[in-house]
Amino acid sequence: MSLFKPGSRPALRSVLGRGHLIVALVGVAMASVSLTLLGVLALRVYADHNLHLIARSINYTVEAAVVFNDKAAATEALALIASTEEVADAQVLDARGQLLARWQRPETGLFSRLEMQMAKVFLEEPINLPIIHQDREIGRILLTGHGGNLMRFLLSGLMGIVLCSAISTWVALSLARRQLRGIIGPLRNLASVAHAVRSERAFDQRVPAASIAELDNLGNDFNALLDELESWQTHLQSENETLAHQASHDSLTGLPNRAFFEGRLIRALRNANKLNERAAVLFLDSDRFKEINDNFGHAAGDAVLVAVANRVRMQLREEDLVARLGGDEFAVLLTPLHKIEDAERIADKILASMEVPIPLPGDHQVLTSLSIGIAVYPDHGATPVALLNAADTAMYQAKRLARGAQHTAGAEHPVADVQIRS
């Protein structure tokens, strides 16, 4: 089970950006702390060495005052040196350990107390140096260092850490943005193309080239996969279109079949009813098809069916439809229809087109004719079945009256009569 909600997952850009920033800050902080500790250690060694030098200098200065036990001279000499150095407390003791002179740095406030605490924490124990005169110890000097320099160094080091962290943060963000553009940009392009392919089936889109070799190879492989998918989709669409055409069209004449015609008829009648218009169905049947098949063979019969289909199609308007219902039966849908006479006029044109002989295989020719029945919506039927039945009945009425004739449902006589010529 996923720990993240669909919309709560962090973006790769933010994850990498935070990672770069954290690494940069940790690196700078560790380097700054390490340098600060090394500096404090070096300063401690320097302060201790300096304190020993100060103790020796005081030793030479107060030696005469200790020999003559002159407190005033010892105090003056001690203050002269200690007040100008990093000294917090300086004492001069005689041979018996009695205090001869002392100097203490005055505390001026919180900052001064902090310096003293800093000296106690970081510096060594106070210096205890004997005063030697003629190879004999005549006194001692006790010297305690002052942490002023150390305090200033730590404060400057802290400021340096803050400043370096700020600069490093800015540099890290700049470098991270530059690197992220080279990583996130190609990945974003790849994700965008993948989303378009998944949601919109846009197999024609491609991932642009990337500056990073691995990402460029990934994009090229994805593009190659899209090439295959696009080719497969094109082939599948072609196959589907071919199968759909085969399912709805006659393989011999290329005309729509009965199922296609009936579907179109249903939609045409629904639209005619909505717009208060008329539509007509013409039912066509060949008068000599069986005779031609018996005399010339099935190849000749197929040639006649193809020729009839082409001639009927040429007599129709662009919006009209002709279909082969089966055998030598055809149907024509005329929509929209303004008046019945328009349907009869088109039927006349179809009958007239049959007067030209049809060439057959083997340099033969044959004349054929059609019988046409006409039914008009809504005059002769309000449903597709009723309209087709009315047109079929009218066609048989035309066939009974004469060859090569048309008959409108409800009419007593055929409108035209075209005899077959052998």
GINORRA-V581020 format. One record per backbone hydrogen bond with DSSP energy under -0.5 kcal/mol. CO is the residue of the C=O (numbers start at 1). NH is the residue of the N-H. If there is no record, write none. Layout:
((CO	NH) (CO	NH))
//
This chain:
((5	8) (5	9) (11	15) (12	16) (13	17) (14	18) (15	19) (16	20) (17	21) (18	22) (19	23) (20	24) (21	25) (22	26) (23	27) (24	28) (25	29) (26	30) (27	31) (28	32) (29	33) (30	34) (31	35) (32	36) (33	37) (34	38) (35	39) (36	40) (37	41) (38	42) (39	43) (40	44) (41	45) (42	46) (43	47) (44	48) (45	49) (46	50) (47	51) (48	52) (49	53) (50	54) (51	55) (52	56) (53	57) (54	58) (55	59) (56	60) (57	61) (58	62) (59	63) (62	66) (63	67) (64	68) (65	70) (66	69) (69	71) (70	74) (71	75) (72	76) (73	77) (74	78) (75	79) (76	80) (77	81) (78	82) (79	83) (81	84) (82	85) (82	87) (85	87) (86	146) (88	105) (89	144) (90	103) (91	142) (92	100) (92	101) (93	140) (94	97) (98	94) (101	92) (103	90) (106	108) (109	113) (110	114) (111	115) (112	116) (113	117) (114	118) (115	119) (116	120) (117	121) (118	122) (119	123) (127	129) (127	143) (129	141) (130	132) (131	138) (131	139) (133	136) (136	133) (136	138) (138	95) (139	131) (140	93) (141	129) (141	143) (142	91) (143	127) (144	88) (144	89) (147	151) (148	152) (149	153) (150	154) (151	155) (152	156) (153	157) (154	158) (155	159) (156	160) (157	161) (158	162) (159	163) (160	164) (161	165) (162	166) (163	167) (164	168) (165	169) (166	170) (167	171) (168	172) (169	173) (170	174) (171	175) (172	176) (173	177) (174	178) (175	179) (176	180) (177	181) (178	182) (179	183) (180	184) (180	185) (181	185) (183	187) (184	188) (185	189) (186	190) (187	191) (188	192) (189	193) (190	194) (191	195) (192	196) (193	197) (194	198) (195	199) (196	200) (196	202) (197	201) (201	203) (202	205) (212	216) (213	217) (214	218) (215	219) (216	220) (217	221) (218	222) (219	223) (220	224) (221	225) (222	226) (223	227) (224	228) (225	229) (226	230) (227	231) (228	232) (229	233) (230	234) (231	235) (232	236) (233	237) (234	238) (235	239) (236	240) (237	241) (238	242) (239	243) (240	244) (241	245) (242	246) (243	247) (244	248) (245	249) (248	257) (250	254) (255	250) (256	324) (257	261) (258	262) (259	263) (260	264) (261	265) (262	266) (263	267) (264	268) (265	269) (266	270) (267	271) (268	272) (269	273) (270	274) (271	275) (272	276) (272	277) (278	337) (279	377) (280	334) (281	283) (281	375) (282	284) (282	332) (283	373) (284	330) (285	371) (288	292) (289	293) (290	294) (291	295) (292	296) (292	297) (293	297) (297	301) (298	302) (299	303) (300	304) (301	305) (302	306) (303	307) (304	308) (305	309) (306	310) (307	311) (308	312) (309	313) (310	314) (311	315) (312	315) (313	316) (317	320) (321	333) (322	256) (323	325) (323	331) (326	329) (328	286) (329	325) (329	326) (330	284) (331	323) (332	282) (332	334) (333	321) (333	335) (334	280) (337	278) (339	342) (339	343) (340	343) (340	344) (341	345) (342	346) (343	347) (344	348) (345	349) (346	350) (347	351) (348	352) (349	353) (350	354) (351	354) (352	355) (353	356) (354	368) (357	359) (358	366) (360	363) (360	364) (364	360) (366	358) (369	287) (371	285) (372	407) (373	283) (374	409) (375	281) (376	380) (376	381) (377	279) (383	387) (384	388) (385	389) (386	390) (387	391) (388	392) (389	393) (390	394) (391	395) (392	396) (393	397) (394	398) (395	399) (396	400) (397	401) (398	402) (402	405) (403	418) (404	418) (405	372) (406	415) (406	416) (407	374) (408	411) (416	406) (417	419))
//
